[in-house]
Amino acid sequence: MTGAAVAGASAGVLAGVLVVAAVLWCRRQFRIVTVVGTSMAPTYASGDHVLARRRPAGAVRRGSVVVIHPPPISGVLLPPSIKRVAATPGEPVPPAVRSATGDVVLVPPGQFVVLGDNVTSTDSRTLGFYPAEGLVAVVMSRFEPLSVFARRADLAVRADSAYGERVSTAGDRRERRRAKKRQSIKLAAVRLILDQGLDAFTVEAISEASDISNRTFFNYFSTKEEVLLIMEPSWSAKELLALFDARPADEPAVRSMRMVVQEIADSFVPAPEDAELWRELWARHPDLLSRVQPDGEEEIFRVLFLAAARKTGVDPWQDVYPTVLVTTAFSIIQWAVRFSWVRTDGKSVNELIDEAFDLLESGFKH
């Protein structure tokens, strides 16, 4: 090999190394964030994408929009949310949050005051100071990725309050791949029923339509009926309990439950591109969608039922209020999701939930 060829090859290798280094640096520094929820409205709507960059806490200024972990609640480390910084260390504590921060006049070192742009947000008004060590990234701008990249956004954060999908880790990526595969099998089953009828709803047919073996099917689902479980909560019982317990102590239990339901509603709503298939299945076979209970729902019901009893100061085994409240709340979620499919006025699931809870809080006065 001539000297020129060696030099050319070396230059090519160096260029490749530099490109790889640049890509790795960008991956460490920047994140594509998907907003979930409405409390940053009207600035950001649910489903919007933003480009965020890792920055030290000292670089954050009042007015910055940040991705940040809230303070732990009852020892639970909560996923990050997207909020606007209202005050940084050393700045005056805004009056709107003093009920949650006490008599502190200036924001302490290592803390932020953050608020959602929507007044319904759960933020420093309820949770107090957010620790600076929980800062994930600072939002730089709105991001309009191609659809393939939008689906691969590496971080989804709740805008509605202090909760959201966790920052991407190897375990999270495995779970996302598993969830994606589960979803593809579900949609294959739905199409199978719509095209060939209920007689085709067998494990063998579903597996063939999904291009997997029968054995692999049971790695994802315990029964064929589980495939038709449209509403799978993405929240653990522990996270929902922390959310409920974070509500103001003097807030009525029904209002606290309303906020919990609003928080988790989005996780029950099918993706827009899939909703039409589920809508058609429900229209033809409404009984199919109520045959199986989601994993973990019983534990979620138990912890919220006991939390509602504690908040109202009643005996959960003697007073019917906690049971009726939690049962009604879960029924409202299912009703709102399914009713949104047949409404023609364009109301969202969250708007329908508000309507239902308005009726509930009024004592069913119509």
C-alpha positions as CSV (number, residue, x, y, z in Angstrom):
1,M,0.0,0.0,0.0
2,T,1.4,3.4,-1.0
3,G,1.9,6.2,1.4
4,A,-1.0,8.1,-0.1
5,A,-3.3,5.1,0.3
6,V,-2.2,4.7,3.9
7,A,-2.8,8.4,4.6
8,G,-6.2,8.2,2.9
9,A,-7.2,5.1,4.9
10,S,-6.0,6.8,8.1
11,A,-8.0,9.9,7.3
12,G,-11.1,7.8,6.7
13,V,-10.7,6.0,10.0
14,L,-10.2,9.2,11.8
15,A,-13.3,10.8,10.2
16,G,-15.3,7.7,11.2
17,V,-14.1,8.0,14.8
18,L,-15.0,11.7,14.8
19,V,-18.5,11.0,13.5
20,V,-19.1,8.3,16.1
21,A,-17.8,10.5,18.8
22,A,-20.0,13.4,17.7
23,V,-23.1,11.1,17.6
24,L,-22.3,9.8,21.1
25,W,-21.8,13.3,22.4
26,C,-25.2,14.4,20.9
27,R,-26.9,11.4,22.4
28,R,-25.5,12.3,25.8
29,Q,-26.3,16.0,25.5
30,F,-29.7,16.0,23.8
31,R,-33.1,14.3,24.2
32,I,-36.2,14.3,22.2
33,V,-39.0,14.6,24.8
34,T,-42.7,13.7,24.2
35,V,-45.1,15.8,26.2
36,V,-48.0,13.8,27.7
37,G,-50.9,15.7,29.3
38,T,-52.2,19.2,29.3
39,S,-50.8,21.2,32.1
40,M,-48.2,22.9,30.0
41,A,-51.0,24.1,27.6
42,P,-51.2,26.3,25.7
43,T,-47.5,26.3,25.3
44,Y,-47.2,22.6,24.7
45,A,-50.1,20.2,24.0
46,S,-50.1,16.5,24.7
47,G,-48.2,14.7,22.0
48,D,-45.9,17.6,21.2
49,H,-42.2,16.9,20.9
50,V,-39.5,19.2,22.3
51,L,-35.7,19.1,22.0
52,A,-34.0,19.3,25.4
53,R,-30.4,19.5,26.4
54,R,-28.6,18.3,29.6
55,R,-27.5,21.4,31.5
56,P,-26.1,22.0,35.0
57,A,-28.6,23.4,37.5
58,G,-26.6,26.7,37.6
59,A,-27.5,27.3,34.0
60,V,-31.2,27.3,34.6
61,R,-33.0,30.7,34.6
62,R,-36.4,31.8,35.7
63,G,-38.8,31.2,32.8
64,S,-36.8,28.2,31.5
65,V,-38.9,25.1,30.7
66,V,-37.2,22.0,32.2
67,V,-37.6,18.3,32.5
68,I,-37.2,17.6,36.2
69,H,-37.9,15.0,38.8
70,P,-40.3,16.2,41.6
71,P,-39.4,15.8,45.2
72,P,-39.9,12.1,46.4
73,I,-43.2,11.4,48.0
74,S,-43.5,8.9,50.8
75,G,-40.0,7.7,49.8
76,V,-41.1,7.1,46.2
77,L,-38.7,8.4,43.6
78,L,-41.0,9.9,40.9
79,P,-40.4,10.0,37.2
80,P,-39.7,13.4,35.6
81,S,-42.2,16.0,34.4
82,I,-42.0,19.1,32.2
83,K,-42.5,22.4,34.0
84,R,-41.6,26.1,33.8
85,V,-39.1,27.5,36.4
86,A,-40.8,30.2,38.4
87,A,-37.9,30.9,40.8
88,T,-34.3,29.8,41.2
89,P,-32.1,29.6,44.3
90,G,-31.9,33.0,46.1
91,E,-35.0,34.4,44.3
92,P,-38.2,35.3,46.2
93,V,-40.7,32.4,46.7
94,P,-43.8,33.2,44.6
95,P,-46.9,33.8,46.7
96,A,-48.8,31.1,44.7
97,V,-46.6,28.3,46.2
98,R,-46.2,29.5,49.8
99,S,-48.9,27.2,51.1
100,A,-46.6,24.3,50.1
101,T,-43.2,25.8,51.0
102,G,-44.0,27.3,54.4
103,D,-42.6,30.6,55.6
104,V,-39.5,30.4,53.5
105,V,-38.9,33.8,51.8
106,L,-36.1,33.0,49.4
107,V,-35.7,29.8,47.4
108,P,-33.1,27.7,49.2
109,P,-29.8,26.6,47.6
110,G,-30.3,23.5,45.4
111,Q,-34.0,24.0,44.9
112,F,-36.4,25.3,42.3
113,V,-39.9,26.5,42.2
114,V,-41.6,25.1,39.0
115,L,-45.1,25.6,37.7
116,G,-47.2,24.3,34.8
117,D,-48.5,26.9,32.4
118,N,-52.0,25.5,32.9
119,V,-53.4,26.3,36.4
120,T,-54.6,22.7,36.8
121,S,-51.0,21.5,37.0
122,T,-49.7,19.6,40.0
123,D,-46.4,21.4,40.7
124,S,-44.7,23.5,43.4
125,R,-48.1,24.8,44.4
126,T,-48.8,21.3,45.8
127,L,-45.4,19.6,46.1
128,G,-43.2,22.5,47.2
129,F,-39.6,22.9,46.1
130,Y,-38.2,20.7,43.4
131,P,-34.6,19.6,44.0
132,A,-32.0,20.8,41.5
133,E,-30.4,17.4,41.6
134,G,-33.5,16.1,39.9
135,L,-32.9,18.2,36.8
136,V,-32.8,16.1,33.7
137,A,-32.6,18.6,30.9
138,V,-33.6,22.1,29.7
139,V,-36.0,22.5,26.8
140,M,-34.5,24.3,23.9
141,S,-37.2,24.4,21.3
142,R,-40.2,22.6,19.9
143,F,-39.2,19.6,17.8
144,E,-41.0,18.4,14.7
145,P,-39.5,15.0,14.0
146,L,-40.4,12.7,11.2
147,S,-43.0,10.1,12.4
148,V,-40.4,7.4,12.6
149,F,-38.3,9.5,15.0
150,A,-41.3,10.7,16.9
151,R,-42.1,7.1,17.7
152,R,-38.6,6.6,19.0
153,A,-38.5,9.7,21.2
154,D,-36.3,8.6,24.1
155,L,-38.2,10.3,26.9
156,A,-41.9,10.8,27.5
157,V,-42.8,13.0,30.4
158,R,-46.1,13.9,32.0
159,A,-47.1,17.5,31.6
160,D,-50.2,17.0,33.8
161,S,-48.3,16.7,37.1
162,A,-45.2,15.1,38.6
163,Y,-45.4,11.8,36.9
164,G,-44.3,10.3,33.6
165,E,-42.4,7.6,31.8
166,R,-39.0,7.1,33.4
167,V,-35.8,8.3,31.8
168,S,-34.6,5.8,29.3
169,T,-32.5,2.9,30.6
170,A,-31.6,-0.5,29.3
171,G,-34.5,-2.0,31.3
172,D,-36.9,0.6,30.1
173,R,-35.9,0.0,26.5
174,R,-36.6,-3.7,26.9
175,E,-40.0,-2.9,28.4
176,R,-40.8,-0.6,25.5
177,R,-39.8,-3.3,23.0
178,R,-42.0,-5.7,24.9
179,A,-44.9,-3.3,25.0
180,K,-44.5,-2.6,21.3
181,K,-44.6,-6.3,20.5
182,R,-47.6,-6.8,22.8
183,Q,-49.4,-4.0,20.9
184,S,-48.6,-5.5,17.5
185,I,-50.0,-8.8,18.6
186,K,-53.2,-7.1,20.0
187,L,-53.8,-5.2,16.7
188,A,-53.2,-8.5,14.7
189,A,-55.9,-10.1,16.9
190,V,-58.3,-7.2,16.4
191,R,-57.9,-7.3,12.7
192,L,-58.4,-11.1,12.7
193,I,-61.7,-10.8,14.5
194,L,-62.9,-7.9,12.3
195,D,-61.9,-9.8,9.1
196,Q,-62.8,-13.4,9.9
197,G,-65.1,-13.3,12.9
198,L,-64.9,-14.7,16.4
199,D,-64.4,-18.2,15.2
200,A,-60.9,-17.1,14.1
201,F,-60.0,-15.8,17.6
202,T,-57.6,-18.6,18.6
203,V,-54.1,-18.6,19.9
204,E,-52.9,-20.4,16.7
205,A,-54.5,-17.9,14.4
206,I,-53.3,-14.9,16.4
207,S,-49.8,-16.3,16.5
208,E,-49.8,-16.9,12.7
209,A,-51.1,-13.4,12.0
210,S,-48.4,-12.0,14.3
211,D,-45.6,-14.1,12.8
212,I,-44.7,-15.7,16.1
213,S,-45.0,-19.2,17.5
214,N,-47.6,-20.4,20.0
215,R,-45.0,-20.7,22.6
216,T,-43.9,-17.1,22.0
217,F,-47.5,-15.9,22.3
218,F,-47.6,-17.1,25.9
219,N,-44.4,-15.1,26.7
220,Y,-46.6,-12.0,26.2
221,F,-50.1,-13.1,27.2
222,S,-51.5,-15.5,29.7
223,T,-54.7,-16.1,27.8
224,K,-56.1,-15.1,24.4
225,E,-58.7,-12.9,26.1
226,E,-55.9,-10.8,27.6
227,V,-55.0,-9.8,24.0
228,L,-58.2,-7.7,24.0
229,L,-57.3,-5.8,27.1
230,I,-57.3,-2.3,25.6
231,M,-57.0,-0.3,28.9
232,E,-53.8,-1.3,30.5
233,P,-52.7,1.2,33.2
234,S,-49.0,2.2,32.9
235,W,-48.9,3.3,36.6
236,S,-48.0,1.2,39.5
237,A,-50.1,1.1,42.7
238,K,-47.3,2.7,44.6
239,E,-47.0,5.7,42.2
240,L,-50.8,6.3,42.2
241,L,-50.8,6.2,46.0
242,A,-48.0,8.8,46.1
243,L,-50.0,11.0,43.7
244,F,-53.1,10.7,45.8
245,D,-51.2,11.4,49.0
246,A,-49.6,14.5,47.4
247,R,-52.9,16.3,47.1
248,P,-53.6,19.0,49.8
249,A,-54.7,17.5,53.1
250,D,-57.9,19.6,53.2
251,E,-58.9,18.8,49.7
252,P,-62.1,16.6,49.4
253,A,-61.3,13.0,48.6
254,V,-63.5,13.2,45.5
255,R,-61.4,16.1,44.1
256,S,-58.2,14.3,44.9
257,M,-59.5,11.2,43.1
258,R,-60.5,13.4,40.2
259,M,-56.9,14.6,39.8
260,V,-55.6,11.0,40.0
261,V,-58.0,9.9,37.3
262,Q,-57.1,12.9,35.0
263,E,-53.4,12.0,35.5
264,I,-53.7,8.4,34.4
265,A,-56.4,8.8,31.7
266,D,-54.0,9.3,28.9
267,S,-52.4,5.9,29.5
268,F,-55.7,4.2,28.8
269,V,-56.3,5.9,25.4
270,P,-55.3,4.0,22.3
271,A,-52.9,5.7,19.8
272,P,-54.9,7.7,17.2
273,E,-53.8,5.3,14.4
274,D,-55.2,2.3,16.4
275,A,-58.3,3.8,17.9
276,E,-60.5,3.2,14.8
277,L,-59.8,-0.6,15.0
278,W,-60.7,-0.7,18.7
279,R,-63.8,1.4,18.1
280,E,-65.0,-1.0,15.4
281,L,-64.3,-4.0,17.6
282,W,-66.2,-2.5,20.4
283,A,-69.2,-1.6,18.2
284,R,-69.4,-5.2,16.9
285,H,-68.5,-7.1,20.1
286,P,-68.8,-4.9,23.2
287,D,-68.7,-7.9,25.5
288,L,-65.2,-8.9,24.4
289,L,-63.6,-5.8,26.0
290,S,-64.9,-6.5,29.5
291,R,-63.8,-10.1,30.0
292,V,-60.5,-9.6,31.6
293,Q,-59.1,-7.5,34.4
294,P,-55.8,-5.7,33.9
295,D,-52.8,-7.0,35.9
296,G,-52.3,-4.9,39.0
297,E,-55.8,-3.4,38.9
298,E,-56.8,-5.2,42.1
299,E,-53.8,-3.8,44.0
300,I,-54.4,-0.3,42.6
301,F,-58.0,-0.5,43.8
302,R,-56.9,-1.6,47.2
303,V,-54.3,1.1,47.9
304,L,-56.6,3.9,46.6
305,F,-59.5,2.5,48.5
306,L,-57.5,2.6,51.8
307,A,-56.0,6.0,50.9
308,A,-59.5,7.4,50.4
309,A,-60.6,6.0,53.8
310,R,-57.6,7.6,55.5
311,K,-58.3,11.0,53.9
312,T,-62.0,10.9,54.9
313,G,-61.3,9.5,58.3
314,V,-63.7,6.6,58.0
315,D,-63.5,2.9,58.6
316,P,-63.0,1.3,55.2
317,W,-64.7,-1.9,56.2
318,Q,-67.8,-0.2,57.6
319,D,-68.3,2.9,55.5
320,V,-69.2,2.5,51.8
321,Y,-67.8,5.9,50.7
322,P,-64.2,4.8,49.9
323,T,-65.3,1.8,47.9
324,V,-68.0,3.7,45.9
325,L,-65.6,6.5,45.2
326,V,-62.8,4.4,43.8
327,T,-65.1,2.1,41.9
328,T,-66.8,5.1,40.4
329,A,-63.5,6.7,39.4
330,F,-62.4,3.6,37.5
331,S,-65.8,3.4,35.8
332,I,-65.5,7.0,34.7
333,I,-62.2,6.3,33.0
334,Q,-63.6,3.4,31.0
335,W,-66.7,5.3,30.2
336,A,-64.8,8.4,29.1
337,V,-62.5,6.4,26.8
338,R,-65.2,4.5,25.1
339,F,-67.8,7.3,25.0
340,S,-65.2,9.5,23.3
341,W,-65.3,7.1,20.4
342,V,-69.0,7.7,19.7
343,R,-69.2,11.4,20.5
344,T,-69.5,13.7,17.6
345,D,-68.7,17.0,19.4
346,G,-64.9,16.3,19.5
347,K,-64.7,16.3,23.3
348,S,-61.5,14.7,24.7
349,V,-61.3,12.0,27.3
350,N,-60.2,14.5,29.9
351,E,-63.1,16.8,29.1
352,L,-65.5,13.9,29.5
353,I,-63.9,13.0,32.8
354,D,-64.4,16.5,34.0
355,E,-68.0,16.4,33.1
356,A,-68.5,13.1,35.0
357,F,-66.7,14.4,38.1
358,D,-68.6,17.7,38.0
359,L,-71.8,15.6,38.1
360,L,-70.4,13.4,40.9
361,E,-69.3,16.4,43.0
362,S,-72.7,18.0,42.6
363,G,-74.4,15.0,44.1
364,F,-75.7,13.9,40.7
365,K,-77.8,17.0,40.4
366,H,-78.8,17.5,36.8
